[in-house]
């Protein structure tokens, strides 16, 4: 009698375990050929900056050198922004997928600053009554110009899941572009992408957390390679 009760309990436990484990196993076995649509939000942590010192005497001529200061230093900096977007992906196998995404970062701020200075041993009308110290120049009050920049990110990635199961670590690599909408014109620049993340499959619902490094070879602020780190959290559906 006890053996029968024990056998029933074991059978019931095995049946319950299989009932709970089957959806996860089925999801792991049927990834190939499935589609995924995800909406995400995050932040773009771009912060390229550039500064350059200028001898004020180069920018002055004639009698003006004795009464007006010249530009001593120029600097420009682009700050980060929140980001919102959507992603479509398709699994080619249980581990390999391709995806395309589009996002907008609407709140970048571009700060351009001009520092004015007086050459040594010259009398500046804005710096009276003192003279600048020998061997250099005195900086006066700077002028700053702050404008908003909207960035549009778009491109495609190849994604590889390192593990199977409900929670999967993923590595990402891809190509794309970024269009910066400035006040006077637009700048479009080629970008490479590398990164990784985690995604959780709970049946038809997908949760993604990604860290993507967007690399621009010739950023419009610095005219050199810059990294724009994106942190994204998304929710989607699979079918």
N, C-alpha and C positions, 0 to 999 in steps of 0.2 A: 504493500500500500504506500509506504513512504517513498519507495523507488519511483512509483507512478507519479506521485505528487512532485518529487524532485525533477523528474523528466519533463513534466508539464511546465514547471517553473523555468527550467533551462530553455525549453522550446519557446516559451513565451518571451523570455529575455532575448533570445537570438532573433525572433521575429520582430520584436520592437527595435533592436539594434539595426537590423536590415532595413526596416521602414524608415528609420532616421538617416541612415547612411546612404540609402539608395539615391535620393535626389542629388547629393554631392557627387557620388560616383558617376551618376548619369551626366551631370553637368560637365565633369572632367572628361568624359568619353565623347561628348557630342559638341565640343567646341568648334571643330572644323565645319566651315560653312555657315556659321552663325553670324548675325549682324549685331551691331551695337550702336546706339545713339545716346550721347552723353552731353549734358549741359554742365558747365563748370564755372567757378569763380575763383579768384586768387589775387595775386599781386605780382607786378613786374618790378624787380628791384634794381633796375638800371640806374647807374649814377656816374656816367662819364663826365669828366671835367677837364678843362684845359686852361692854363694861364700862361701869359707871355709878358715879359718885361720889355719896356720900350724906353729908349733914351729920349726924354722930352725935347732935347735940343734938336733932334732930327726932324721933329714935326713943327718947329718954329723957325721963323725967318724974319729978317729985317728988324724994325723997331719993336715988333711985338714980343721979341725974346726978353725984353726987360720988364714987361708989365703983366703978361698973361701966362699962366701955367700950361703945360702940355700934358698929353696922356703919358703916364708913367707905367701903367700895367693894364692889360686887358685879360678878362677871364670869362669863361662860359661854363655852365653846368646844367645837366639834365637830371631832374629828380624822378623818382619812381612813381608808380600809379597802381590803382586797383585794376583788375582785369576781369572781363566777362566773355564767355565764348561757348562754342558748341563743337562737338567732335563726332565723326562717324568712323566706325571701324568694322573690319571683317576678318574673321579668323580663316586662315588658309590651312592650318593644321591645328592640332590640340595645343601647340605652344606658340606658333608663329602667326602674327596678324599684321595687317597694314591699316593705316588710319589717315584721315585728313581732318584738319581743324581750322577754324577761323575764330579770332578773338579781337576784342577792342580794349585798349587801355586808354581811357578818356581823360585822365587827369595828370599827365606829366606837366611839369613846370620847367621852362627854360629860362635860366637867369643869366643875363649878360651884364657884366660890371666893368665900368671904366674908372680907374684910379688916376687922379690928376696929380702932378708933381711939379716942383720948381727945381730947375737945374742949380747946381751949387754956384754961389757967388753972383746969382742974378736976383734982382728985386722983383718979387711977385706981388701984384696988386691985391691978391686975395690972401697974402700971407704976412702982411704988415702987422706989428712993427718989426718982427724978427727976420733975420736972414737964414736960409737953409744952412746946415752944417757943411763945412768943406768936405769934398770928396764924395758927395752924394746929393740926394734931393729930399725934400720934405713932401710927404703925401698929404693932400688936402681931402676934403669930403668927397666920397665917391658918388658916381651916378649908377643906379641899377635899373635894368629894364627886365621885367618879368612877364612872360607870355605863357599861355597854355598850349600844349602840344598833344594832339591825339595820335596814338599809334595803332595801326592795324597789322595784326600778325596772321599769316596764313602759310600753310605748307602741309607736307605729308611726312609720316614716320613709318618705320618698320619697328615692330615691338616683339620682344621674345620673352615669354614667361619662363622663369627659371624653375618653378615648381608647379605641380598640378594640385588641384584641390580647391577649397573654397577661397582661401587667401593666397594670392600669387604675387611674389616679387617679380618685377618686370624691368628689363633694360630697353632703352629707347634710343634710336638714332634716326635722323631725317634731314631734309632740306626744306627751305622755305624762303620767305622774304618778309620784310617789314616796311610799311609805308608810314612815314611821319608827316602828318598834316600840320605844317607850320603856318604862321600868319600870312607870309608872302608867297610861299610855294610849297610843293610836296617833294619829299625825298624818299625814294624807294631803294632799298638795299638788300642784297642777297644775304641769306643767313644759313648757318649750319646748326643742327640741334643734337645734343646728347643729353642723356639723363636716365632717370629710372623712377620707380615708384612701386606702389602696392595697389592691387585691386581685389575686391571681394565680390564673388558671385553668389548671390542668394536666390537661385532660381532665375527669374527673368529680370530681377533688379541687380544693378551693378553699382558699386561704389569705388571711386578711383581717387588716389592721392598721388600726385606726380611732382617731381622736381626736375625741371628742364632748363638746361643752359643754352640760351640762344646766342650764338657767336656771330658777330658782324665783323667782316674783315676790314671795312673802311667806314667807320661810324662818322656821321656828318658832324658831330661835335669835335672829335679829336683827330679825324682823318687817319685813324689807325684802328687795329683790332680791339674790340670791346666785348665784354661778356654781360649778358642781360639774363639774370636768373629769375625763372618763373616758378612760383609755388601755386599749385592748382588743386582744388578739391571738386570732384564732380559726381553727379548721380545720373544714372542712365537705365535704359531697358535693353534687353536682348531678345532676338527672335530668330 
